[in-house]
């Protein structure tokens, strides 16, 4: 077994080590948003399906020796395509949805090596089963997931910290060569025993009748649907975390590691999956998520991470535990894994491609959980399981305890606003009402035999819970619809324009939401519509900096358009150059807001990632000579890390005048970006002045923190700047961010 174990473990380790590595390489090329990783996951799942299909059809259509020859050829071609470092030429892309370009890049860069690695698990298990009749190969599948999990956990904890991206790519190439040696030896064993066939079915020992049960069409459907649901929840949870914290390998790895952990546990042995316990915990998790979702970013970060990932863990335990119970005899092993991989790829396709086309908001978490609750009822019918019904009933009883505890524990001081506490309470009442009806039916005291035998209506009770859960999610979706003027979703996230006080001519205003973060407001009354609002008031760091620039025509740059509020500072003769990556933002800024229209300066809006566009300008000798360049891309909860590295600052400085000012907006719920910016300023020999304005009297002006970075000491010494400057912080121990290294752990609030 050792050669096969080494091949499977090494292949799985490389398979999942390359995912965060290649994702980190291309993340800065496509805007640094969560959509990049979602598309990467779709690619990985699709190639995994291709590898499993290759393993299945080569095992069933080719003779053993022809199969070995073909695999040797593919292994050799994989080595010939090294290294896996993507070419910089892929960075030159048009603005808009880059999904297909990312998929093409990944195919050209790691397509064949990843395809070969993805076929290792089922292919090696099939060869092992043929050479060792009577021995179950399913533990090798668990070993495969152990290798995958170890790769994911070791990447952010060790490889990402210790090595540059290029060194990581070289180490991975060396690992692939080692894998080829292990896999080649297994192929040699299969060649030498080309006539070996399975003479005994180990699955027979697992049945009481002594024969394996036939596989029904319903079971095959479940082989697809269960992993599809798990995949949907994996990508949806990753999206949610990356939107509201940051797009970093750790938050890619955590959900994927939990997903793989459930595969390891469930496929090692049936005893590790307890249907009743997991069902009860799943019901509790669904209820908790239904309460945290409407609170959005007002929920504490730790609560969000724990609730989403814990629910994902239990949901995947149910999906994969039930999947293992439906496993076929080993002679159908490759088709079984082919169906599983198809379900995973289908889930990735639904989240990455279909959902953005169908929905104008993120609905995948709710839909995935609702579909899983429905599948519990299907499984209850399929297995005639009294255990699922009783466990679900226990889960809903626990909900009546957990939800009130959450409501009292996380009050306003912990981050929940009063309006969300009211929503929390309303949802709890829905659930408690459902609980009373559900438990009353389940524990029918007039029919005590329910406690000892299964009845068809038990599955109906589970279906009733599914309906109640769906009702809760639908009520969550309907919030704020009365104020919504427009809602859209694309690769870069969700955008909503809300219209407040439409009947009030004096105070009517519109607000732009990106996810759950305000990206600007504007009053509709003409006299008030030119006022700078939210993060850009006259007392803000950027407002002070612009107003203190020398008289005469000014050249201003802005990274991140939003509603275009900073255009309110443009005077006749000024020039304002705005970099925006999301086409939908520019469309809304022009159609729903008037800052750009009313601006007296000349305004150009350039579409694309700001760093890449400026890099191309530098290469083309199109120096902008900005008096001030404002970086306003970090107030959202998911920050584009690649805009705050030494490589990025080198580009910004080439576009600034020698005495120009770089204004960095660092207001953020969860991250203290001040040490990062001050360390970068010190690295380039510049002064960094931090300015916070948190005592604004007007509600339309938000508390903000801006850092003004410049080589112009006279500017930093101006009274208006010096009087608002905060005392410098001690950043001697702060790490310097580069494209190879950026640690968010050290700056978590």
Protein Blocks (a to p, Z undefined) as FASTA:
>chain_A
ZZmmmmmmmmmmmmmmmmmmmmmmmmmmnoopaklmmmmmmmmmmmmmmmmmmmmmmmmm
pcfklmmmmmmmmmmmmmmmpcfbdcfklmmccedjfklmmmmmmmmmmmmmmmmmmmmm
mmmmmmmmmmmghiafklmmmmmmmmmmmmmmmmmmmmmmmpcfklmmmmmmmmmmmmmm
mmmmmmmmmmmmmmbccfbdfklmmpfnopacdddfklmmmmmmmmmmmmmmmmmmmmmm
mmmmcccfklmmmmmmmmmmmmmmmmmpmklpcfklmmmmmmmmmmmmmmmmmnmmmpcf
klmmmmmmmmmmmmmmmmmmmmmmmpccfklmmmmmmmmmmmmmmmmmmmmmmmmmmpcc
dfklmmmmmmmmmmmmmmmmmnopaklmmmmmmmmmmmmmmmmmmmmmmgmknopafklm
mmmmmmmmmmmmmmmmmmmmmmgcklmmlmmcccfklmmmmmmmmmmmmmmmmmmmmgok
lmpmbdcddfkbccddddehkllmklgccdddehjacebdcdfblklmmpcehjlcfkbm
klmmmmmpcedjdddddehjknolmmmmpcghiacddddfblklmmmmmmmpcklmmpmb
dcdddedjfklmmmmmmmnopagkiabdcddfklpmbdcfklmcfklmmmmmmmpcfkbc
cdddfbdfkbcfklmmmmmmmmnopacdddddfkbfbfkbccdddddddfblklmmpmkl
mmmpccdddfklpccddfkbccfklmcZZ
